Amino acid sequence: VPSDQGPPPTTTTAPAVPDGRISASELGRAGVDLPAWQLSSDCPTRRVIFRSNLDVAFTVTVMDITYSDVDGDGSVETFALLGCRIGQGPAQQVVGFDRDRSGAIVTLGQVVDMTQTPGQVQYIAAVRPGGNGTVGVQVGDQTPCCGIELRHVELQWRLYRYDGHRFRQSGGPTAFTPVPAAFGSVA
């Protein structure tokens, strides 16, 4: 005697989350919009196509790239350390990228940017997955350029978390070690 168990259960599946893993070469060809650069208004921000080196002024280069799932959708997002040649050294910022439902590359936002303000981030060395929904950025208190050697730069790893609208620091040191006044200075 056949038993009546009713119709088979239906399963619904959510649309697949687009893979936010974007290679440096693919990102370089994408023509993306970037957040403003604090160090130079001459660095491009609209429909930027990246170059392979920083030899030409006001061109943007992907200096480092990593992947981390910061929005909790189960797929990683792309984080690029970008450089824009200004004078003897580059302006730098870390920017997050993802894909929209159609697969197009979109800019999530600026994770961190360098400034000329003493005591603030003046150098960005690297980017890496931070774990637990964060991205890690290695920052420094001064740029190794123009007579300043890398060994004199205070480097710190800081973690940044995406809140759905912007990135905020969520771990690591929040300040650099103050530089003592010069010995023998007159008050």
ZAMARGU-4260 file (C-alpha; in steps of 0.2 Angstrom, whole numbers, plus 5000, padded with zeros to 4 digits):
<rodrens>
0) 5000/5000/5000 | 5008/5016/4995 | 5009/5030/5008 | 5004/5047/5004 | 5018/5058/5010
5) 5012/5073/5000 | 5023/5082/4987 | 5041/5082/4989 | 5048/5097/4999 | 5053/5112/4988
10) 5070/5120/4991 | 5073/5138/4987 | 5091/5145/4985 | 5096/5162/4987 | 5106/5170/4973
15) 5124/5166/4973 | 5135/5180/4981 | 5147/5187/4968 | 5165/5182/4971 | 5174/5198/4976
20) 5191/5191/4973 | 5198/5203/4960 | 5216/5200/4953 | 5227/5215/4952 | 5227/5214/4933
25) 5208/5214/4932 | 5207/5228/4944 | 5220/5237/4934 | 5209/5236/4919 | 5192/5240/4927
30) 5191/5259/4927 | 5185/5261/4945 | 5181/5277/4955 | 5192/5280/4970 | 5190/5290/4986
35) 5199/5307/4986 | 5218/5307/4990 | 5222/5318/5005 | 5240/5321/4999 | 5236/5327/4982
40) 5220/5333/4973 | 5230/5329/4957 | 5229/5311/4959 | 5214/5304/4949 | 5198/5297/4957
45) 5186/5295/4942 | 5186/5280/4931 | 5205/5276/4936 | 5214/5264/4925 | 5230/5258/4935
50) 5247/5258/4928 | 5261/5246/4931 | 5274/5257/4939 | 5275/5274/4948 | 5287/5282/4936
55) 5274/5294/4929 | 5267/5308/4940 | 5249/5307/4945 | 5247/5289/4939 | 5240/5276/4951
60) 5248/5259/4954 | 5242/5243/4963 | 5256/5241/4976 | 5249/5226/4986 | 5233/5217/4986
65) 5224/5205/4998 | 5207/5197/5001 | 5195/5196/5017 | 5177/5194/5020 | 5172/5210/5029
70) 5154/5211/5025 | 5150/5194/5031 | 5142/5187/5015 | 5153/5172/5014 | 5163/5179/4999
75) 5179/5189/5001 | 5181/5207/4996 | 5197/5214/4988 | 5208/5226/4996 | 5222/5236/4987
80) 5236/5247/4993 | 5236/5260/4979 | 5250/5272/4976 | 5249/5289/4966 | 5266/5297/4961
85) 5268/5314/4968 | 5285/5322/4969 | 5298/5310/4975 | 5286/5298/4984 | 5269/5291/4982
90) 5253/5296/4990 | 5245/5280/4997 | 5228/5273/5002 | 5220/5256/5005 | 5203/5254/4996
95) 5191/5240/4997 | 5182/5233/4981 | 5168/5220/4978 | 5157/5215/4964 | 5139/5219/4963
100) 5125/5206/4958 | 5129/5209/4939 | 5148/5205/4943 | 5154/5223/4940 | 5168/5229/4951
105) 5162/5242/4964 | 5172/5252/4976 | 5167/5249/4994 | 5177/5263/5001 | 5193/5269/5008
110) 5200/5259/5022 | 5215/5271/5027 | 5224/5285/5018 | 5240/5294/5022 | 5242/5312/5028
115) 5256/5324/5031 | 5249/5327/5049 | 5263/5323/5062 | 5257/5308/5073 | 5245/5302/5059
120) 5248/5289/5046 | 5261/5295/5034 | 5266/5278/5026 | 5257/5262/5021 | 5268/5247/5019
125) 5256/5232/5017 | 5239/5225/5018 | 5233/5208/5023 | 5218/5198/5029 | 5214/5203/5047
130) 5203/5189/5052 | 5186/5189/5060 | 5179/5201/5047 | 5193/5213/5046 | 5207/5219/5035
135) 5225/5222/5042 | 5235/5237/5036 | 5253/5240/5041 | 5255/5259/5043 | 5270/5270/5048
140) 5273/5287/5056 | 5284/5294/5042 | 5288/5290/5024 | 5304/5281/5020 | 5310/5294/5007
145) 5321/5308/5005 | 5334/5304/5018 | 5322/5294/5030 | 5327/5276/5030 | 5314/5262/5033
150) 5322/5257/5049 | 5317/5274/5057 | 5299/5272/5053 | 5288/5266/5067 | 5277/5252/5059
155) 5261/5246/5066 | 5248/5233/5060 | 5230/5240/5062 | 5214/5232/5059 | 5199/5239/5050
160) 5181/5234/5050 | 5167/5238/5037 | 5151/5244/5045 | 5141/5243/5029 | 5145/5261/5025
165) 5163/5264/5029 | 5178/5257/5037 | 5183/5261/5055 | 5198/5255/5065 | 5194/5240/5076
170) 5210/5234/5082 | 5229/5238/5084 | 5237/5253/5091 | 5228/5270/5088 | 5243/5281/5090
175) 5262/5281/5086 | 5275/5283/5100 | 5278/5302/5102 | 5295/5308/5096 | 5304/5316/5110
180) 5310/5334/5109 | 5328/5335/5102 | 5341/5334/5116 | 5349/5351/5120 | 5335/5361/5113
185) 5332/5378/5121 | 5315/5382/5129
</rodrens>
